[in-house]
Amino acid sequence: MEDGRLAGADGASFERHAATCPTCAHEVEAIASLHRAMREIPPPEVTPLELRRMRVRLLQQAHARRIHSRPRPGRAWILAGITALVAIALVVAVPTGHFGSRRAIPARATASAAGPVFDVVNIAGAAVTSGTDGGVTRAVLSDGVAAFHVEHVAPALRFLVALPDGEIEVRGTRFVVSVAEGRTRSVDVVEGMVVLRLRGDAERQLGAGARWSAPAPASSPVAEAKELDRTQASRDATPAPRKAAPDAFPPAPAMPAPLRRIASETSPASAASSEAARPDARLAANERFAANERLAANERFASAMAAFGAASYAQADDLLASFALDFGGDARAEDASFLRAVARSRMGDEAGAASLAGAYLRSFPLGLRRREAEELTRAAGGVHVP
């Protein structure tokens, strides 16, 4: 009623009921008062990672309440109103600009009789849209890393994940997909089986525990020689600044003479002069290096989460430790630190879990999983870390 979504006969019926029920009348006024007060709260500064965590916590709480509690008929309208207000608070409080033009689909999409039930978890910058037409549900993953959970698909229906260079068809499974620069980079299957169809390649069936990774693009010696020759020509033609800022990585060594001869035989004479007009060559190289680092981090974290979801906790522990070591500045380093402790606990190594939980608390004293980490330390007789 407060959102204006209950109208017609249903709205009139509730208004008649609220007029004779003191409890519902009181709750209606309380919800309206809460709504008015929430409009006065300034929106907080929330990062995309924090937004995803808030969303996951909200969905978990709502799901647990739905399963473990049976609200009395007289309270059903109240619970629906409170849930709607919480959803409005998240939409109003969090600026939409954090995700740019990307639109994340709901974490749990319950289609009508025309489509299956599925979950999509945004692991790293996933850009996903979805729709159902004629019994075919299609989720489009154009970029990033996403984890899919598709419940059993009825025989008359289909579920497809559209990729920039192909598609994945499933009948009910869990899997993780990584897409970058218009190409499918990897597919990790946790449960069930998927069919991977990529343009120019044979159809593949991937079962539980299987991983497919895109082969590295091949480059010819002549192309490599041209690139090295262009880099050297730009470096020779660009005068050194008076006070040079430190580079993101040290300059490449001088090109060997034989390789330079090959390049001179296959490159046009104007290559050096055209490259000399590009003073931003090193900046572009730095940007490519950073993009490759982000792609590597996304794929490494996706692999670790796939192992964790498949209950391969020893493998997940190794992958998470490697991720935290190589990408310590990544926003998911906190998650990796905590999940290592959880993996050890599920392996039965309570002492190791307590030690890793203590390390998490020291590194992230105000972390999102502080309470759970403290419980892991207490479970093994650990000392509380302030």
N, C-alpha and C positions, 0 to 999 in steps of 0.2 A: 504494500500500500504506500509506503514512504517513497519508494522509487517510481511509483506511477505505473508499475507493470501489472497490477492486479486490477482489472476493470470489468465492466459488464456485470453479468449475473454474479460472478465470484466476488467482485468488489462489493456489490450491494449486499450480498449474503454476509460477508465479514463485517461490514459496517453495522448491520442489524445485530449481529452477535456481540460486537464490541460495546454497543450501546447498553446491553443488559449484563455484561460480564465485567465486573470491576477489575479482575486480574488482567484481562486483555486490554482494557481501556488504559490501565496504568502502564502496561508494557508499550502500547502505542505511543503514549506521551514520552516515555523514557527513551524510546528509539528516536523519536523526532528531536528530543533535546540533545541526544548524543550526536545526531547528524548535524545539528546546528553548531555544536561545540567543535566538531571535527573540521568544519569549514574554516574555523579561526586558527587552526594549527598550521604554522608555516611548513611548507614541504621540506623535508630533510635532503641533504646531499647524499645520494645513494649511488654506489658504483654498480655497474652491470653484474658483477659477481655477487655483491650483497643482495641485489634484487632477485637473482636466481635462487639464492639461499632462502630468502624470505618466502618466495613462492613455493619452494619445496616444503618448508616447514608448515605453511598454511594448508597445503594439500594433504600432508601427512596427518595433521590434526583433524581436519575435516573428515578424512577417510576413517580414522580411528573412531571418531565420535559416531559416524554413521553405522559402523559395524558393531561397536561394543555397547551402544546405548539404544534404548527403544523409547523415544520421547512419547509422552502422553498426548492423546489427540488434541487436548486444549493448548498444548505448548508448541505444536508443529508450526503454526504461523510465526511464533516468536523466534524459533530457531532459524527459520527461513529468512526472516528480516535481519537477524544479526549476521548471518552468513553474507547476505547481500551487502550490508554496511561494511564489513571487513574487506570485501572485494572492492568496493568503491574507494575505501581508504587507500588501498594499494595503488589503484589507478590514479587517484588525485594526488597522492603524496609523492609518487615517483615520476620524475620527468621522462617523457617518452623519447627525448632526444638521445638517450644513452645508446639506443640500438639503431639509430639512423633510420634508413629506409627498410631495414629488415623487420619482418613480422613473425614473431614466434607463435606457433600453434599451441593450443592448450596442452598441458602435460598429459591429460587423459581425455581423449576424444571418443565419446560414446555415440556412435552413429545410430541412425534409425535402422529399421529392418533392411535398408538398402546397403548397409556397410558394416564392417567389423569394428571391434573395440581395440584401440591401440594407444600406446604411450610413446612420447618423444621427449627425450632429455637432451637439453642443449649442453654438450660437454665443452665446446670451444667455438664460439662465434657462429653457430649454426644458423643458416637462413633457410627456413622451412615453411612451406605453405601446403595446404591439403584441400581435397574436395572429392565428392562422390558423384558419379554419373553412371546411370545404367548398371548398377551393381558392381562397378569398378571404383575402388577407392585409390586415389593416387596422391602420395606425399612427395612433394618436389623438394629435394635437397640441392641447392645451388652452390653452397659454400659452407665451410666449417666442418666440425665433427659433431655427430649426433648419435645417440643410442636409441634404438627402436625396440619396443616390446609389442608384438602383435598377438592378440589372443587367437584361438582357433578360428579359421575362416571357413564359413559354410561352403559346401561344394559349388553352389550356384554363384558365389561371389569371388572377387579377386582383390588382392591388395598389392600395389606396386609402389616402389620408391623410384621416382624418376631422377636420373643423374644427368649431369651435363653431357656425358658421353655414353649413356646407356640406361639400364634399369635393373632393379632387383625385384623379384617376385617371391612372396612368402605365403605360407599356409598357416603360420602360427609359430613364432620363434622370437628370440632375442639376439640382436646383433648391433655392431657399431660400424659406422661408415664415416670415412674421412674424404672430403672433397676440397681441392684447392686449385686455383688458376684454371678452372674449367675442366679439370680431370679428376677422375676417381683415383684416390691415392691408396686406400686400403679398405678391406672389409674383414671384420672379426666376428665370427659366429659363436655365440655363447650357448644357445639352446636351439634345437630343431634343425631345420635345413633351409637354405635359400638358394635361388637360382640367379646367377649373375650373368647378365647379357651386356657386353660392351661392344661398341661399334668396331668392326674390323677384327673381332676376336671370337673364338668358339664359345658356346654357352658352357658355363661351369656350374656344378652343384657343390655347395660348401656345407658340410655338416658341422655339428657341435664341436668346438675346439679348433676348427679350421681357420686359417688366415690367408687372405690373398693380398698381395702388395703389388703396386704398379712397378714394372721394370724401369730402371733408370733410362732416360732418353739417351740414345746413342749419338755420339759426335765424331765426325771424321777428323783425321790428323790435319787435313788442310784447313778445316774450319777452326780448329784449335790454334793453328799457326796464325791465321788471320786475326783472331781475337788477341793473341799475345802481341802481334805486330802493332795493332791499333793501340793497345794499352801502352806499349813502349813509346810509340810516336807521340801520344798525348803527354806522357811524362816528360819527354825530352823537349817538347815544344812549349810547355807551360813554365813560365819563370817562377822561381821559388819566392814566396812572400817574405817580407822582412821578419815577421813574427808568425811562424807557422803554428797553427793549432795542432795538437796531437791527433793523429789519425785513429779511426776506430780499430784498425788492425795494421800491422807493419806493411810497408810497400813490398810488392812482389820482386823477386830477384830478377836481374837482367836476363833477357832472353838469350839462350845459347845461339852461337853463330849459325850452325846448320839449320836450326829452325827458322832463323831470320831469312836465310836464303830461300827456303821453301816458300815463306810468306811473300817475299819480294817477287817470286816468279808467278804467284797466283793472284796477287792483289793489284788493283789499279794504282797507277802512280799518284793519283790524287788522294789516296786513303789517308796519308799522314797529314796533309794540309786540311782535309775536312775534319779529321779528329781533333786537330789543334784548336778548332773553333768551338770545342765542347769542353769548357772548363769544369763542367759538373760531372765528368766521367767517374771520378772517384766517389762523389756523393751518390750517384746511381748505383755504383758497386756496393756501397755501404747499405743502401736501401734493399738491394737484392739479398745481401748477407742477412739483414734483419728479417726479411720475409722468409728466408729458408730456415732461420732459427725458429720462428713462430710455427712454421709447418712441422718441423722436427718435434717441437714440444707438443703440439696437438696430437701427432701420431703416437708419440711415446706414452702420453697420458691415456689416450684411448686404449692402447694395448694393455696398460696396467689395469684399467677399469674392466676390460673384457676378461682378463684373468681372474680378477676379484669376483666378478659376477658368475664365473664358471666354477667358483669355489677352489680354484688353484691358488691357494693362499701363499704358498712358498714362492711360486713364480711371481705373484702380485707383489709380495714383499720386496723381492729383488728389483722388479721393474720400478716400483715406487721409490726405492732408495736411489736407484740410478737417476730417476727423474729429478728428485730433490737435489742431488749432487750437481747435475749438469744444468739445471734450470732453477737455481735457487731464487732468482728474482721474479719468477712467474707467480701470478696470483693464485695458482693451484698448489703451490708448495706447501701451504698450510694443510690442505686436504690430504696431500700425499703423506705428510708427517703423521697425521692422525690415523689414516687408514692403515699405515704400517703397524701401528699398535693393535688395531682391530684384527688385522690378518694374523698377527702372532697369537692373539687371544683365541681365535678360532682354530688355530693349529694346536692349541693346548699348552702353549708356552706362556704361562701366566707371568713368569719372572721377566721374560723378554718383553711382554706386552706392557708391564708396569714400567720398565726402563724406558721404552719408547714413548709411553704416555708422559713420563716425567720430562723427557727431552722436548716433547711438544709443548708442555706447559711453560718450560723455560724459554722456548723460542717465541711462543705466542701466548703471553700471560693473559691477554684479553681475547683469546681466540673463540671462534664460534663453538668449538667442541670442548671447551674447558671443563664443563660439568661431567661429560662422559669420560674425559681423560682422567679426571680425579677419581671416578668410580673404578677405572682400570687399575690405578695405583693402589687404591684401598683393597681391591679384590685380591691382590698379591701381597698384602701387608706393607705396601709402599708408604712413603711419607708424603703428606700433603705439601704441595709446592705452592707457596704464596704468590 
